[in-house]
Amino acid sequence: MNKINDKFNKIKILIVGSGIIGKSNAFELSNYGFDITLVDQDEINNSSNAALGILMGTIYQKRNGRSWRLRQKSSELWPKWIKILQSYNPKLKIDKPLFLLTNDLDKFKRLTKFVNSYPHDELEIVEANSYNLNQINKTFDGNEFQGVISHRDGRINPKVLLDTLDIALESKNIKTINNKITKIEKNNKNWNLKLKTGEVLTSEIVILCNSLDSLQLINPEIHKIKLKPVLGQAVELHYEEKNTNFLTLPSPLNINGKNLITINKETIIIGSTDEYNFKPDELYINELFEFLQKQPKWLNKKNISRRWFGIRSRPEGEPSPILKTLEKGLILCSGFYKNGILLAPACSKWVLEEVKKHI
Ligand SMILES: Cc1cc2nc3c(=O)[nH]c(=O)nc-3n(C[C@H](O)[C@H](O)[C@H](O)COP(=O)(O)OP(=O)(O)OC[C@H]3O[C@@H](n4cnc5c(N)ncnc54)[C@H](O)[C@@H]3O)c2cc1C
């Protein structure tokens, strides 16, 4: 065991919330020999399980500020993480590249200017007459797109990712508890965490990764943090017709802001909506069918074979995500809105550095 591990060995860390953020933090911290426990009462229904898993790092046009730095860092880290995680599950991969297309000429002009400003970022302009678009235009029944191929961006299947992290965490002896934390209290140098079933856990460091519900565990008098729910719906379409083969499309594909992921010849996923609510609204589903100038035959609500939603948390009055030390030993890693999967590795690095300051 090395020196770092000796120093951190007996330190207890409790992570509340076992979505992609909680699991990624556990994965990063597990390399340092901490005694880690993950607590979650309902991880199957969280927003991480609803995600499409698109990684839009390099394609992000605002090239300054914290959001860009987190994207940049995560884009660098994801290939490294995947390489390590493949030793637990060889099926885990990043599907690259990402196609970002539009019907909007002004948007395309802005994209072209952006791509030309960053010639070393493996961004490729796709003009209307490009051979890359032949099959896409055909599947989209006469819509004419232009756009960019981002060779560094792509998609990770979130379910495969979450399952793989579970295997990795188990092999690293990370403890998991299927329960809800109802209260957190300071107890000298430690934190007492009360479970729904009444037991109390004690830990030196607590990391709140429980999205919207993190507000229920912190003192609103001291910490003026606001989070609002942003529900996202997604649909899977099944369409069988001899001239339509979704496998001929690039995947992942973003057209006019909607993400499309090919599952097989006859099945495609489209997402997602942004609804400031806790209940999915039927009207918003229309957005997933009305984002093109001309609607191809297959893009029809009657072809929905599966639909689902997840609830993300968006900070009010400050940017997403919220990465803050609230008190000694109490770290908040929440408010992940659209890009929680993308940002997970960079945020886990931030948490690690923060944890070291608390020891
Ligand atoms: C339809 C949809 C599509 C998306 N697509 C993408 C995409 O393409 N790319 C991308 O990067 N992001 C995407 N996202 C966003 C991404 O899913 C989120 O940003 C990310 O999942 C947030 O992860 P999280 O771990 O913070 O929250 P969650 O996954 O919601 O996890 C929070 C966990 O905390 C647990 N919890 C809450 N309270 C307690 C408590 N008191 N005690 C114990 N446990 C508790 C919950 O049970 C839950 O499991 C999408 C989201 C949706 C809904």
PDBQT file of the ligand as one rigid body, heavy atoms in Angstrom, charges set to zero:
ROOT
HETATM    1  C1  LIG A 401     -34.253  12.003 -20.736  1.00  0.00    +0.000 C 
HETATM    2  C2  LIG A 401     -32.885  12.438 -20.280  1.00  0.00    +0.000 A 
HETATM    3  C3  LIG A 401     -31.821  12.435 -21.185  1.00  0.00    +0.000 A 
HETATM    4  C4  LIG A 401     -30.551  12.821 -20.771  1.00  0.00    +0.000 A 
HETATM    5  N1  LIG A 401     -29.512  12.742 -21.651  1.00  0.00    +0.000 NA
HETATM    6  C5  LIG A 401     -28.267  13.060 -21.267  1.00  0.00    +0.000 A 
HETATM    7  C6  LIG A 401     -27.197  12.936 -22.176  1.00  0.00    +0.000 A 
HETATM    8  O1  LIG A 401     -27.392  12.571 -23.331  1.00  0.00    +0.000 OA
HETATM    9  N2  LIG A 401     -25.931  13.250 -21.734  1.00  0.00    +0.000 N 
HETATM   10  C7  LIG A 401     -25.684  13.671 -20.455  1.00  0.00    +0.000 A 
HETATM   11  O2  LIG A 401     -24.524  13.930 -20.121  1.00  0.00    +0.000 OA
HETATM   12  N3  LIG A 401     -26.711  13.808 -19.576  1.00  0.00    +0.000 NA
HETATM   13  C8  LIG A 401     -27.980  13.519 -19.955  1.00  0.00    +0.000 A 
HETATM   14  N4  LIG A 401     -29.018  13.654 -19.070  1.00  0.00    +0.000 N 
HETATM   15  C9  LIG A 401     -28.758  14.264 -17.778  1.00  0.00    +0.000 C 
HETATM   16  C10 LIG A 401     -28.217  13.267 -16.783  1.00  0.00    +0.000 C 
HETATM   17  O3  LIG A 401     -29.065  12.154 -16.767  1.00  0.00    +0.000 OA
HETATM   18  C11 LIG A 401     -28.168  13.890 -15.387  1.00  0.00    +0.000 C 
HETATM   19  O4  LIG A 401     -27.456  15.103 -15.421  1.00  0.00    +0.000 OA
HETATM   20  C12 LIG A 401     -27.471  12.937 -14.412  1.00  0.00    +0.000 C 
HETATM   21  O5  LIG A 401     -28.050  11.664 -14.503  1.00  0.00    +0.000 OA
HETATM   22  C13 LIG A 401     -27.560  13.443 -12.992  1.00  0.00    +0.000 C 
HETATM   23  O6  LIG A 401     -27.025  12.438 -12.163  1.00  0.00    +0.000 OA
HETATM   24  P1  LIG A 401     -27.130  12.482 -10.591  1.00  0.00    +0.000 P 
HETATM   25  O7  LIG A 401     -26.354  11.331 -10.098  1.00  0.00    +0.000 OA
HETATM   26  O8  LIG A 401     -26.807  13.860 -10.106  1.00  0.00    +0.000 OA
HETATM   27  O9  LIG A 401     -28.694  12.326 -10.282  1.00  0.00    +0.000 OA
HETATM   28  P2  LIG A 401     -29.617  11.035 -10.284  1.00  0.00    +0.000 P 
HETATM   29  O10 LIG A 401     -29.247  10.087 -11.345  1.00  0.00    +0.000 OA
HETATM   30  O11 LIG A 401     -31.026  11.530 -10.311  1.00  0.00    +0.000 OA
HETATM   31  O12 LIG A 401     -29.302  10.328  -8.904  1.00  0.00    +0.000 OA
HETATM   32  C14 LIG A 401     -29.649  10.869  -7.659  1.00  0.00    +0.000 C 
HETATM   33  C15 LIG A 401     -29.876   9.705  -6.714  1.00  0.00    +0.000 C 
HETATM   34  O13 LIG A 401     -30.040  10.182  -5.377  1.00  0.00    +0.000 OA
HETATM   35  C16 LIG A 401     -30.909   9.272  -4.712  1.00  0.00    +0.000 C 
HETATM   36  N5  LIG A 401     -31.422   9.923  -3.499  1.00  0.00    +0.000 N 
HETATM   37  C17 LIG A 401     -32.166  11.055  -3.442  1.00  0.00    +0.000 A 
HETATM   38  N6  LIG A 401     -32.380  11.382  -2.162  1.00  0.00    +0.000 NA
HETATM   39  C18 LIG A 401     -31.782  10.426  -1.394  1.00  0.00    +0.000 A 
HETATM   40  C19 LIG A 401     -31.666  10.238  -0.002  1.00  0.00    +0.000 A 
HETATM   41  N7  LIG A 401     -32.201  11.094   0.868  1.00  0.00    +0.000 N 
HETATM   42  N8  LIG A 401     -30.995   9.144   0.439  1.00  0.00    +0.000 NA
HETATM   43  C20 LIG A 401     -30.434   8.264  -0.436  1.00  0.00    +0.000 A 
HETATM   44  N9  LIG A 401     -30.489   8.437  -1.782  1.00  0.00    +0.000 NA
HETATM   45  C21 LIG A 401     -31.157   9.492  -2.245  1.00  0.00    +0.000 A 
HETATM   46  C22 LIG A 401     -31.980   8.965  -5.746  1.00  0.00    +0.000 C 
HETATM   47  O14 LIG A 401     -32.688   7.776  -5.463  1.00  0.00    +0.000 OA
HETATM   48  C23 LIG A 401     -31.129   8.881  -7.019  1.00  0.00    +0.000 C 
HETATM   49  O15 LIG A 401     -30.773   7.549  -7.320  1.00  0.00    +0.000 OA
HETATM   50  C24 LIG A 401     -30.325  13.267 -19.430  1.00  0.00    +0.000 A 
HETATM   51  C25 LIG A 401     -31.382  13.267 -18.526  1.00  0.00    +0.000 A 
HETATM   52  C26 LIG A 401     -32.649  12.857 -18.924  1.00  0.00    +0.000 A 
HETATM   53  C27 LIG A 401     -33.767  12.859 -17.930  1.00  0.00    +0.000 C 
ENDROOT
TORSDOF 0
